[in-house]
C-alpha cells in the first residue's frame, strides 16, 4: 500500500490529504495564538510575568482535570464527530477575543477563560485525533504519515509564529486571534470532507464497563511496562522544563532583551524551523541507527543546546536564542515522530484513545505546572535567571531515557512482541507514551 512507486501519501490518499490540511491549518492558527495571547496580555493589559505564566497554565490544565476520562469517552465514541465539535467550539472562542476587545470587555480574566475552554476542546480533539489517524492510514503508511504531519505542523508553526508577531504589530495583538479562528474553519471544512467512516463501536466488554475501570487499565499498564513507564516519566519531566522556559520566552525577549513584537515573532518562527528538520530527519536517522538510539540522540544529545537560550542578548546575540531553540525543537519533534510510530504499532487501535489520554495525563499534566513554575521563578529571580533554571531541566529530564532499557536497545519494541501488547480483555491494556508535540504542543 505504501510503495514508493505509487507516489507520496499526500498525492494518492485523499482522506489523509484532507486530514493533513485540516491539522496543518489548526497548527498555524494555534501558533499565531501562542504569540498573540502573551502579547495581548503584555502589551494591551500590562500583565505581570506570573499572569502570563498563568495564561499558559490555563491552556494546559484541562489535561490534568479531564484528560483521563476523555480517553475512555473517546474509545466509546466515533472520533471524527468529536474532532468536528471541538474545532467548532475553538473557532467561536478564539473569535470572541477580538470582539471583546472592540467592546472594551477585554481582561486577563477573559483571556484565562478562553485559554481554559479552548484547552478543554484541545484535549478532546488531540485525543480523538491520535486515535483516529491509524484508522485512516494503513500500518505501512503510518511512518510516512507521522513524518508529514509532524513536519507540516512545524512548518505551520514557523509561518504562524512569525505571522503572529507581524499581525500584532500591523493590526493589533487582539485582532490576530481572527487568524486562529479562520484556521479552525478550514479544519472544519477539511474534516467534513473526509469520506472514511469509522465502524460503529460494539466492544461489548468495554462498552458496559466502568469508566473508572477503563481509565485504570491504561494507568496500570504504564506502571507495569518498563518502556511505557520510561517514556511517560520522561514526557512529564521534559514538558515541565519545556513549558517552564517557553512560558517565559516572550516576556524575556520583550522586556529582558528589548525586542519589538515583530522581531519576537520572527525569532520564535526561526526556532521552529528545527521542528521541520527534525520531522524529516527522524525516519532516516532511526532507519540508520535504530529507533531507540535515535530517540537518545534527539532527546538527549540536542537538548544540551537549550543552555544557549539564557545567554541571549540584543543584536547578534539573538543567534544564541535561535540556535538553542532550533536544536531543542528539532530534538522534540524528531522524538515525537519516532514515538508516534511506536504508539500506533505497539498495541491495538481500539485502545489508543484511552491510553493516549492516560499517557497524556502524565505528560501533558506537567505543562500547566511548568508554566506556573516559570512564572513564579521569573517573578522571584527575574526572567533570565528563571530561564537558566528551566532550560537546564531539558537535558536533565532526558537522563531518564539514558538510565532506562532504551540505552541498551537498538530499536523500540513493536507489535511483533505480543507479550508486551495486551489484548482488549479485562485487565491492563497497553499503549506507549507520547511526548507533547512540543512545539507540536501548540
Buried (B, 14 or more C-beta within 10 A) or exposed (E): EBEEEEEEBBEEBEBBBBBBBBBBBBBBBBBBBBBBBBBBBBBBBEBBBBBBBBBBBBBBBBBBBBBBBBBBBBBBBBBBEBBBBBBBBBBEBBBBBBBBBEEEEBEBEBBBBBBBBBBBBBBBBBBBBBBBBBBBBEBEBBBBBBBBBBBBBBBBBBBBBBBBBBBBBEEBBBBBBBBBBBBBBBBBBBBEBBEBEBEEEEEEEBEEBEEEEBBBBBBBBBEEBEBBBBBBBBBBBBBBBBBBBBBBBBBBBBBBBEBEBBBBBBBBBBBBBBBBBBBBBBBEBBEEBBBBBBBBBBBBBBBBBBBBBBBBEEEEEBBBBBBBBBBBBBBBBBBBBBBBBBBBBBBBBBBBBBBBBBBBBBBBBBBBBBBBBBBBBBBEEBBBEBBBBBBBBBBBBBEBBEEBBBBEBEBBBEBEEEEBBBEBEEEBBBBBBBBBBBBBBB
